[in-house]
C-alpha cells in the first residue's frame, strides 16, 4: 500500500528545505501515530544502497577508478567509469543529488558507462572536504557550496572529459535534484556542453537562458508540484531564445522517481522510460567525433 501523501511530501520538505531531523521526526510521528509506523515509513523512503545496486563495481564490462585531477587550477575528485570496449566515446558528467557522491550515484555512473560513455561521477563537495558517509551531514554542506564553485568544477570536468584520447570531444551532463539544477547552471555558463539532461532540478537564472548552447532534455514528475510551478517560465525562456529542448512530465510519478534506493518514490516503469530517453538523447549529441 502506498504511503500517505503527507508523509511523502514531508520527506521531500526534509530533504530539500532542509528541516532539522528532530522537527521532521516530530511531524512524522504526528502523521503516523506511532514510532513503529514512522520507522516503517522511513524504511520505504530512506536510501538502501545495497539492495538497489544494479551494476557491481567489478563488472567485467567496465573499468572503474577514482579520479583526482587538477584542471585549470580546479581540483577535481570523483568516480570514473569507462567501457572495456575500445573506441571513441562521448563523455558524460553525472551530477549527484544533495547527498553527494554516494553509492547510488556511483551505480548510476556505472550504468552510464555500460551505455557506451566515459562517465564521471564528480564529487562536488570536494572543496568542502568531500562527501561524508552520513547523508544528513552531506546535505548540511550544500548551503556552503556556491553556484560559482559548482560551475567551475563542472566546467573543468567537462574539459577534462573532452580532452581524453578516447573522446569524441563532445560532452553531456546529467543531474538529479540538486544535480539537475546544476546541469542548468552549467548549461548557461559553459558553451562547450553539447547536451544537458535535467532530472527534477530547479530552473536556472532565466535572464541567462539565451546563453545556452546545449540541447536540453528536462524531465519532471507530475507530483513534484514545487518544481512543476517553475517549469512554464523556464520553458518559455527556452522557446523565446530558440534553444533546442524537450520537456517531459511523467504522470503519477514523484520527485526522485529514478532513485531506486527509495522504495516508495522509485517508479520502475517511469525510470526505465526516462533512462532510455536519456541515453538516446546523450548518444545523439555526444557520440559522433
N, C-alpha and C positions, 0 to 999 in steps of 0.2 A: 504494500500500500504506500502511496506517495505521502511524503511529509506534508504537514500543514504548511500552506504557502507562507504564513507569517514566520515560520522557522527558517525557510529558505531565504526570505528577504532579510531577516535579522542577521543571518550568517553573511550575506552579501554586504550588509552595512558594517559588520565586524571586520571583514577582510578589506574593505575599501575606505572606510571613513578615516582612520580605523577607531573602533570602540576599544576601550580598555577591556581586557578579558573578564575582569570581575563584573563589570557592567553587563557585558554580553551574557555571561552565565546567569546573572540575576534575572535578566529579561527572558532567557531561555527557560529557566525554572518556572517563571510566571506563566509561560505558554503551555509547557508540558505538564506541569503539576507535580512532578516528582523527579528525584535525582536519577532514578533508573531510566525514565523516559527521556530525560535530557541526554544521558550518556548514549542511549540507543540512537537518538537523532544525530549526535555528533559522530558516531561511528559511520553514518551514511554520508556525512558532509566533509569530514576532515580527510586529508590525504592518506592513502595507504599505498606507498610506493612499491612495496614488494609484490603485492597482488596485481598491480596494474602494469608491470613491466612487459612490454611486447617484444623487445629485441634485447638479447643479453649482450653485455659488453664484449664478450669473447666470440660473438657470432663470426663464423668463418668467412662471411661475405664482405666484412668491413674491417677497417683498421681504426682504432680509437686511441687517441693520445691526449695528453694535457698540453695546452698551449701557453707559452709565456714569451711574449714578444713586445718590443717597443717599436712603434711606428709613428714617425713624425713627432717624436717626443711624448707619445701617449702610451702608457703601459697597458698591455692587454693580457688578460688571463682567461682561459676558457677551456672548452672541451671540443676537440677537433675530431671529426669522423669522416673518413673517405671510403668510397667503394674500393674493393680489391681489384676490380676490373680496370684495365688501363684505358686511357682516352682523355680527351679534353672535356672538362665539365664546368658547368656554371657553379658559382659559389653562392651559398645561402647562409645568411646570418640569422640565427634562431635567437629570439629575444624573449626572455623569461617573464613570468608574472611578478607580482610584488612580493614574492617569496624567494627570489634569487635563483641562482643556477642550482637547482635541486635535482634529485634522481628522475623526476618526471620529465623535466626539460632535457636532461641528458638522453632519456629514452626517445623523446621526440627528435632530437638531433640524430640519433642512430637511424630512426625511421627515414629521415630526410636523406641521409647518405644512401640507404638502401634504394631510394627512389632515383639515385643517379647523380646526386650533387655532392660537392665538397661542402660539408655542413659544419658550421662553427657555432656552438652554444657559448656565447660570451657571458662572463660574469661581470655585469655592470656595477656590482658592488665592490669591485676590486679597489677603487680609490678609498673605500671606507674599511678596508681590511678583508674584503671578500665575503662571500655568503656564509653566514653562520649556520650551524646544524639546526638550531632552534628556529622554526619558521616564523614564530612571533618576533624573535629578535631580528630576523631578516627584514620583516615587514616594517619594523620600527626604524630601520635605517633609511628607507626610501625618501622621507621628507628632507633628508640631508643631501640628497643627490639632485643636483640641478639639471634642468633640461640641457643646458650647455655642456655639462660634463658627460651626460649620456650621449649626446650627439657627437661629441668629439671622439668618444670611444667607438661609436658606430661607424663614423667616417673612416677612422684608422683601420678598423677591422675589414671594412669593405675594400679598402685599397690593398690591404694585405691579401685578401682572397683573390682579387682581380689580378694581382701580380704573380701568383703562383705559376710554375711552369706547366702544370696540368690544367690551367684555367682557360676558359673561353674569353676571359676578360670582362664578362658581363656578370653582374651580381644582383641578387634579390635579398629581401629581408622578410621574415615572417615573425609576428609577435602576438603575444596573448595577454589580454588585460593591460597591465602597465606596459608590457612589451608592445601591444598593439598601438597604444598611444605613442610609444617611442618610435615605431615604424613611421607613423605620420610625421613626427618631428624630424626624423632623418630625411624623409622624402622631401620636405620643404627646404632642407639645408644642404643636401648632398645631391647635386645634379647627376652624378655618375650612377646612382641607383637606377637599375633598369626596371625592377618590379618590386612592389610592396604589397604584402598581404597582412591585413589587419583583422585579427580575431578579437571581437568585442573590446575595442580600445577607444579611448576618448579622441575627439577630433583635435586637429592642430589649430594654431592661430589662423583664423580664416583669412586674415589680411595677407598671409604668406602663401596661401594655396596656389596662386598663379606661378609661384616659383617651382612647383613640382614638375619634374621631367619624367618620372617613372610612370608606368602603367600601374594602377591601383586596383586591388581586389579587397573590398570591405565587407566583412561577414559579421552579422549580429544575430542575437537571439531575440525572438519576438517578446519574450517575457522580461527582457533586460530594459525596463522602462527608462531608467536613468540615462542610458546611452542612446536609446531609440529617440528620445526627445531632442538630442543634439544633432541627430543624423540629417534631417531635412536641410538645415542651414549649410552643413558641410557638403552635402550632395549638390546643392545649388551652386556653391562656390566652385566645385569641381566642374560642373556643367558650364558655368559662365566663363571659366578660364580655358575651356576646351581640353581639359585633362582627360586622357583615356582612363576610364574607370568602370568598374562593375560593383554594384551594391546588392548583397543578398541578405535577406532577413529570413531566418529559418523558423517556421511555425512550431509552436508547442515546445520550444527549447529555452533553457535557462542560460544565464551567464556561465561561462566556463564549460560549455557543453562538450568540448573536445577533451577536457581533462578527465581521463579515465581513473584517476586516483580518488575521485569523489563519486561514490556510487549514486548519490541522489541527483547530482546535477549532470552527470555524464549521460549523453544521449547517443547510443551506439550508431543508430541509423543516420542521424544528422552528422555525427562526427565522421563517418565513412564518406558521406557525400561531400562534406566540406573539405576533407583531406584530399580526395580525388580531384576536386576542383582546384585546390591549392597547387598540387603537383603539376597538373596540366598547365596552369597559369604560369608558374615559375619556369617550367621547361620551355614554354613558348618564347619567353622573354630573355632567358639566360643561356639556352642550350647551344645556339649557333656561334661558332667562332668568328 
